[in-house]
Amino acid sequence: GLFSIAGIMFWMVGYNLAYGIPEGGYIGSFTPWSDASSVDTGYADGSDWYFQMVFCATTVSIVSGTLAERIKLWPFFLFAAILAGIIYPIVMGWQWGGGWLAAAGFSDFAGSTLVHSTGGAAALAGAMILGPRLGRFTKKGDPAPVKPFAASSIPLVTLGIFILWLGWFGFNGGSQLAMGTADDAIAVSSIFINTLLAGAGGVMAAGAVTRLSGKTDVVQMLNGCIGGLVAITAEPLMPSPIAAILIGAVGGVIVVYGTKFLFSLKIDDVVGAIPAHLFAGIWGTLIVPATNPDANFGAQALGVVSINAFVFVVAYIVWSMMKATIGIRLSKEAEMKGTDVSETGVIAYSIRD
């Protein structure tokens, strides 16, 4: 559903909100995408629409994981339309459309902040408004016993991470936006290597940190992979291999401690998307000048603060208005039955406690 919504909304208004922005400006036009392919550009205009639309859908998917198991389906679809059609394209245009952040010198190669932190900030606002799942936290704020909230299938989670990791080569490598010269091909191969190493660094760092508590947490290792990949996404070309590993490793550590931080605030993030995408995305964006001499820390901080503040505030307002009008939370009975039964009418798990 969210992928379909993202596709329709990015065609209807999103693309030109991002790319129709005046140079150094703040917002584009509310018009549908139309094919402007020209021999002079060297590639089909539609290929850019499709590539950028998938980034848009990725942003929305981050929100869905955080709010799972207690949100109403169609109110989420409405928010997905707003995020995909308006919120994300506006901040995308600030940088990739040649807007004011591009003019300020902000650098985000493939979207650590523009995509991942944007999705994470919208998810954080939603989680705060929606509230935690029933029984998720004790009165002291500690996580509830693990059993009711354990992952359904660790092998499937692992397979999902491998699929994401594979897709990330297209995410980062494709952001070179060209492969017609030897230099472009070499750049893409370097991006592939750094993307692989950063994910690996995130896995091993998360494993090492959790081992300090006595158990090697495989779920945190898997999410640490995402944190490492998100962290390298802002600049996957310029780092050396060892720098890529270190950047990814810090992303993995951020995921572990970011998860604990959310627990302390009683914010329920079902899949750990906020630490992996928002927190690791901020880190990856701020560290860009350490390997890219054309970037500077001031511009990076400006981009991180302005994008995340804008997205969080707008998303918080939208979630609040939806909660006060159409409602966003399932009833207690519906939540206990499960969204598969109460929202889709398809039973996903035949055995229930």
C-alpha positions in Angstrom: 0.0 0.0 0.0 2.6 2.6 1.0 4.7 1.9 -2.1 1.7 2.4 -4.3 0.8 5.6 -2.5 4.4 6.9 -2.8 4.4 6.2 -6.5 1.1 8.0 -7.1 1.9 11.0 -4.9 5.5 11.4 -6.2 4.1 11.5 -9.7 1.2 13.8 -8.8 3.0 16.5 -6.9 6.3 15.2 -5.3 8.7 15.3 -8.2 8.1 18.9 -9.2 7.9 20.0 -5.6 11.5 18.8 -5.4 12.9 19.6 -8.8 10.7 22.6 -9.7 12.3 24.6 -6.9 14.0 27.9 -7.9 17.8 27.9 -7.5 18.5 28.6 -3.8 14.8 28.4 -3.1 12.5 26.6 -0.6 9.7 24.9 -2.5 8.8 23.8 -6.0 5.5 23.6 -7.8 2.4 21.5 -7.2 2.2 20.0 -10.6 2.4 16.4 -11.9 5.6 15.0 -13.4 5.8 15.1 -17.2 8.4 13.6 -19.4 11.1 16.2 -20.3 13.5 13.7 -21.9 16.0 15.3 -24.3 19.0 13.9 -26.2 21.1 16.7 -24.6 20.7 15.2 -21.1 22.0 11.8 -22.1 19.3 9.8 -20.3 15.6 9.4 -20.1 13.8 11.7 -17.7 11.6 8.9 -16.6 14.6 7.0 -15.2 15.3 9.8 -12.8 11.6 9.9 -11.8 11.6 6.2 -11.0 14.9 6.3 -9.1 13.9 9.2 -6.9 10.4 7.7 -6.4 12.0 4.7 -4.7 13.9 7.0 -2.4 10.5 8.6 -1.5 8.9 5.2 -0.8 11.9 4.3 1.3 11.3 7.3 3.5 7.7 6.3 4.1 8.6 2.7 4.8 10.7 3.8 7.8 7.6 5.2 9.5 5.6 2.0 9.0 8.0 -0.2 10.9 8.0 2.1 13.9 4.2 2.3 14.3 3.3 -1.3 13.5 0.9 -3.4 15.6 -1.3 -0.5 17.0 -2.0 2.0 14.2 -5.1 2.1 12.0 -4.3 1.2 8.4 -6.1 3.9 6.5 -5.0 6.8 8.7 -1.5 5.6 8.1 -2.1 5.6 4.4 -3.2 9.2 4.6 0.0 10.2 6.5 2.0 8.2 3.9 0.4 10.3 1.1 1.3 13.6 2.9 4.9 12.4 3.6 5.5 11.1 0.1 3.7 13.9 -1.7 4.6 17.0 0.3 7.0 16.7 3.3 9.7 14.6 1.8 9.8 16.3 -1.6 10.1 19.7 0.0 13.3 18.7 2.0 14.6 16.8 -1.0 14.3 19.9 -3.1 16.4 21.9 -0.6 19.4 19.8 -1.5 19.0 17.6 -4.6 16.7 20.1 -6.4 19.2 22.9 -6.0 17.5 24.7 -3.2 18.8 26.7 -0.3 20.8 23.9 1.4 22.6 23.1 -1.8 23.5 26.8 -2.0 24.7 26.7 1.6 27.2 23.9 0.9 25.3 21.0 2.5 26.3 17.6 1.3 24.3 14.4 1.4 25.3 12.0 -1.4 22.5 9.5 -1.1 20.3 10.6 1.7 21.5 9.8 5.3 19.5 12.9 6.3 17.3 13.6 3.3 15.8 10.1 3.2 16.7 8.2 6.4 16.6 11.0 9.1 13.5 12.4 7.4 11.7 9.0 7.8 13.1 8.7 11.3 11.9 12.1 12.4 8.4 11.5 11.0 8.4 8.1 12.8 9.4 9.7 16.1 6.6 12.2 15.9 4.2 9.5 15.1 5.4 7.2 17.9 5.1 10.0 20.5 1.5 10.9 19.4 0.4 7.2 19.0 1.8 5.9 22.2 3.4 2.4 22.9 1.8 -1.0 22.4 -0.3 -2.3 25.2 1.9 -3.7 28.0 5.1 -2.6 26.3 6.5 -0.8 29.3 6.4 -1.3 33.0 5.6 1.5 35.4 9.3 2.1 35.9 9.8 2.6 32.2 11.7 -0.6 31.6 10.9 -2.8 28.6 8.2 -5.4 29.4 9.1 -9.0 29.4 10.4 -10.0 25.9 8.1 -12.9 25.2 5.0 -11.0 24.0 7.1 -8.8 21.7 9.7 -11.2 20.4 10.5 -11.3 16.7 8.3 -13.8 14.9 11.2 -15.3 12.9 14.9 -14.4 13.3 15.7 -16.2 10.0 13.2 -14.1 8.2 14.5 -10.9 9.8 18.0 -12.0 8.7 16.8 -12.6 5.2 15.2 -9.1 5.2 18.5 -7.5 6.2 20.3 -9.3 3.4 17.7 -8.0 0.9 18.1 -4.5 2.3 21.9 -4.7 2.2 21.7 -5.9 -1.5 19.3 -3.0 -2.3 21.7 -0.5 -0.7 24.2 -1.1 -3.5 21.6 0.3 -5.9 20.7 3.0 -3.4 24.2 4.3 -3.0 25.8 3.2 -6.2 23.0 4.5 -8.3 23.3 7.9 -6.7 26.5 8.4 -8.8 23.8 9.0 -11.5 26.1 8.0 -14.3 28.2 5.1 -15.5 29.2 6.2 -19.0 32.8 6.8 -18.3 35.7 4.9 -16.6 35.7 7.4 -13.8 32.0 6.9 -13.1 32.5 3.1 -13.1 35.4 3.3 -10.7 33.4 5.6 -8.5 30.5 3.2 -8.4 32.8 0.3 -7.5 34.3 2.3 -4.7 30.8 3.1 -3.4 30.0 -0.6 -3.5 33.1 -1.5 -1.4 32.5 1.3 1.2 28.8 0.4 1.4 29.6 -3.3 2.1 32.3 -2.4 4.7 30.2 0.1 6.6 27.3 -2.4 6.9 29.8 -5.0 8.1 31.3 -2.5 10.6 27.8 -1.8 12.0 27.1 -5.6 12.4 30.3 -6.3 14.3 30.3 -3.2 16.5 26.7 -3.9 17.6 27.7 -7.5 18.3 30.7 -6.4 20.4 28.8 -3.8 22.4 26.0 -6.2 23.2 28.5 -8.8 24.2 29.6 -6.5 27.0 26.3 -7.2 28.7 26.9 -11.0 28.6 24.9 -11.9 25.5 25.6 -11.3 21.8 22.3 -9.8 20.6 21.7 -11.0 17.0 18.7 -8.7 16.5 20.9 -5.7 17.5 23.6 -6.9 15.1 21.1 -7.0 12.3 19.8 -3.6 13.1 23.5 -2.5 13.5 23.9 -3.4 9.8 21.2 -0.9 8.9 22.8 1.7 11.2 26.1 1.3 9.4 24.6 1.5 6.0 22.6 4.6 6.9 25.7 6.2 8.3 27.8 5.7 5.1 25.0 6.8 2.8 25.7 10.6 3.2 29.2 10.0 1.7 29.9 6.5 0.4 32.5 7.6 -2.2 35.2 9.5 -0.5 36.1 7.5 2.6 38.9 5.0 2.7 37.9 1.4 3.4 39.0 1.7 7.0 37.2 5.0 7.4 34.0 3.3 6.0 34.3 0.5 8.5 34.7 3.0 11.4 31.8 5.2 10.2 29.6 2.1 10.0 30.8 0.8 13.3 29.8 4.0 15.1 26.4 3.7 13.3 26.0 0.2 14.8 26.9 1.5 18.3 24.4 4.3 18.0 21.7 1.8 17.2 22.4 -0.2 20.4 22.4 2.8 22.7 19.8 4.7 20.8 17.4 1.8 21.4 18.1 2.0 25.1 17.5 5.7 25.0 14.1 5.3 23.5 13.2 2.7 26.1 14.1 5.2 28.8 11.6 7.7 27.2 8.9 5.0 26.9 8.8 5.5 23.1 7.8 2.3 21.4 9.7 1.7 18.1 8.7 -1.8 16.9 11.6 -2.4 14.6 14.2 0.0 15.9 13.9 2.3 12.9 14.4 5.6 14.8 17.9 4.7 16.1 18.9 3.1 12.8 17.6 5.8 10.5 17.3 9.0 12.5 20.2 8.8 14.9 22.6 7.0 12.6 21.6 9.3 9.7 22.5 12.3 11.8 25.9 10.8 12.6 26.6 9.9 9.0 25.7 13.4 7.7 27.7 15.2 10.4 30.9 13.2 9.7 31.0 13.8 6.0 33.6 16.6 6.2 36.1 14.2 7.8 36.5 12.5 4.4 35.1 15.0 1.9 37.2 18.2 1.8 34.5 20.0 -0.1 32.1 19.8 2.8 32.2 21.7 6.0 30.8 21.0 9.5 28.8 24.2 9.7 26.8 23.4 6.6 26.3 19.8 7.6 24.9 20.9 11.0 22.6 23.4 9.4 21.2 20.7 7.1 20.7 18.2 9.9 19.0 20.7 12.2 16.8 22.3 9.6 15.6 19.1 7.9 14.9 17.2 11.1 13.2 20.1 12.8 11.0 20.8 9.8 10.0 17.2 9.3 9.4 16.5 13.0 7.3 19.7 13.6 5.2 19.2 10.5 4.7 15.5 11.1 3.8 16.1 14.7 1.1 18.6 13.7 -0.3 16.2 11.1 -0.3 13.3 13.5 -2.0 15.4 16.1 -4.7 16.6 13.8 -5.4 13.1 12.6 -5.6 11.8 16.2 -8.0 14.6 17.1 -10.3 14.0 14.0 -10.3 10.6 12.4 -8.3 8.8 15.1 -5.1 6.8 14.5 -5.0 4.2 17.3 -6.7 0.8 17.2 -9.1 0.0 20.0 -7.8 -2.2 22.8 -9.7 -5.2 21.5 -8.5 -4.7 17.9 -4.9 -4.4 19.1 -5.1 -7.6 21.2 -6.6 -9.5 18.2 -3.8 -8.2 16.0 -3.9 -5.9 12.9 -3.9 -8.9 10.7 -7.4 -9.8 12.0 -8.8 -6.4 12.8 -7.5 -4.4 9.9 -6.9 -6.8 6.9 -9.0 -9.8 7.8 -6.2 -12.1 7.0 -4.9 -14.3 9.8 -1.1 -14.2 9.8 -0.6 -16.4 12.9 -3.0 -19.2 13.7 -1.8 -19.7 17.3 -2.5 -16.9 19.8 -1.9 -16.7 23.5 
